[in-house]
């Protein structure tokens, strides 16, 4: 078991280093991402569970939209709690089109003593980073098993569709807020 833990830790550290290396290859993307992350003037709107999930998961979820004074959404954070882990997406937007996406799945650890999942610890998962230019996927890096292993599933089309869906829900909430 100790060997597995060391392997997973090494894998996750490698992923973190590689993910950072990918964005470093695109200084304009990195600068735009940092600018959004450091923008304290962005307002946050939050939707929960059925407000944005078409099929409610075991633990529900949360959708956050970060928008500026004009109502333009700059960043979308999605957290979905499922029975065996936590799925997280962060979409960074330019003119409400994704230019950088961070995709993580953290799998709950298995407790050998109780033969149940340990919801306080993670053991393995997936992490992918995706670079888009003008709406097209231009680069990516990922480690771990994910939904894009099947060549029939288009990373570009899947993320575009999901981003549009989340953006629509945020915009609708913003329009009803005023």
BANU-275867 format. One record per residue (C-alpha): residue in one letter; residue number from 1; z negated, x, y. Coordinates in steps of 0.5 Angstrom, whole numbers. Layout:
<recs>
 resn resi     w     u     v
    A  NUM     Z     X     Y
...
</recs>
This chain:
<recs>
 resn resi     w     u     v
    X    1     0     0     0
    X    2    -2     6     5
    X    3     5     9     4
    X    4     9     2     5
    X    5     4     2    12
    X    6     6     9    14
    X    7    14     7    12
    X    8    14     1    17
    X    9    10     4    22
    X   10    15    10    22
    X   11    21     5    22
    X   12    18     1    28
    X   13    17     7    32
    X   14    24     9    30
    X   15    27     2    33
    X   16    23     3    39
    X   17    26    10    41
    X   18    33     8    39
    X   19    32     1    43
    X   20    30     5    49
    X   21    36    10    48
    X   22    41     4    48
    X   23    39     2    55
    X   24    39     9    57
    X   25    46     9    56
    X   26    47     4    61
    X   27    44     6    67
    X   28    46     0    71
    X   29    43    -5    66
    X   30    37    -1    66
    X   31    36    -1    73
    X   32    38    -9    73
    X   33    33   -10    68
    X   34    27    -6    71
    X   35    29   -10    78
    X   36    28   -17    75
    X   37    21   -14    71
    X   38    18   -12    77
    X   39    20   -18    82
    X   40    14   -21    83
    X   41    17   -26    88
    X   42    20   -30    81
    X   43    17   -36    80
    X   44    16   -39    73
    X   45    17   -45    69
    X   46    15   -47    62
    X   47    17   -51    57
    X   48    13   -52    51
    X   49    15   -55    44
    X   50    19   -61    43
    X   51    21   -60    51
    X   52    26   -55    48
    X   53    26   -54    41
    X   54    31   -59    37
    X   55    27   -58    31
    X   56    19   -57    32
    X   57    17   -51    28
    X   58    10   -50    24
    X   59     7   -47    30
    X   60    11   -49    36
    X   61    14   -45    42
    X   62    14   -43    49
    X   63    20   -43    54
    X   64    19   -39    60
    X   65    25   -39    66
    X   66    24   -34    71
    X   67    28   -36    77
    X   68    28   -34    85
    X   69    28   -38    91
    X   70    35   -40    90
    X   71    34   -43    84
    X   72    38   -38    80
    X   73    35   -36    73
    X   74    34   -29    72
    X   75    30   -28    66
    X   76    29   -33    60
    X   77    23   -31    55
    X   78    23   -35    48
    X   79    17   -35    43
    X   80    17   -39    37
    X   81    12   -39    32
    X   82    14   -40    25
    X   83    10   -40    18
    X   84    11   -33    17
    X   85    12   -30    24
    X   86    13   -30    31
    X   87    20   -30    34
    X   88    21   -27    41
    X   89    28   -27    45
    X   90    28   -24    52
    X   91    35   -26    56
    X   92    36   -22    62
    X   93    41   -25    67
    X   94    46   -24    72
    X   95    49   -30    75
    X   96    46   -34    70
    X   97    50   -30    64
    X   98    46   -25    59
    X   99    47   -18    60
    X  100    41   -15    56
    X  101    38   -19    50
    X  102    31   -16    47
    X  103    30   -20    40
    X  104    24   -19    36
    X  105    21   -22    30
    X  106    14   -20    28
    X  107    12   -22    21
    X  108     5   -24    19
    X  109     2   -19    14
    X  110     0   -21     7
    X  111    -7   -21     5
    X  112    -8   -19    -2
    X  113   -15   -21    -3
    X  114   -14   -28    -1
    X  115    -7   -28    -3
    X  116    -5   -31     4
    X  117    -2   -29    11
    X  118    -6   -26    16
    X  119    -5   -29    22
    X  120    -8   -23    26
    X  121    -4   -18    24
    X  122     3   -16    23
    X  123     7   -12    18
    X  124    14   -11    19
    X  125    20   -15    22
    X  126    26   -14    26
    X  127    28   -11    33
    X  128    35   -11    36
    X  129    37   -10    43
    X  130    44   -12    45
    X  131    48   -10    52
    X  132    53   -15    55
    X  133    58   -14    60
    X  134    62   -20    63
    X  135    59   -25    58
    X  136    62   -20    52
    X  137    57   -16    47
    X  138    59    -9    48
    X  139    53    -5    45
    X  140    48    -6    40
    X  141    42    -3    36
    X  142    38    -7    31
    X  143    33    -5    25
    X  144    30    -9    20
    X  145    33   -16    17
    X  146    36   -21    21
    X  147    40   -27    22
    X  148    46   -23    24
    X  149    47   -19    17
    X  150    52   -25    15
    X  151    59   -23    18
    X  152    60   -30    19
    X  153    55   -31    24
    X  154    57   -28    31
    X  155    52   -25    35
    X  156    56   -26    41
    X  157    57   -33    40
    X  158    50   -35    38
    X  159    47   -31    44
    X  160    51   -34    49
    X  161    50   -41    46
    X  162    43   -40    45
    X  163    42   -38    52
    X  164    46   -43    55
    X  165    42   -48    51
    X  166    35   -45    54
    X  167    38   -45    61
    X  168    40   -52    61
    X  169    33   -54    59
    X  170    30   -50    65
    X  171    35   -52    70
    X  172    34   -60    68
    X  173    27   -59    69
    X  174    28   -55    75
    X  175    32   -61    78
    X  176    26   -66    76
    X  177    21   -62    79
    X  178    23   -62    86
</recs>
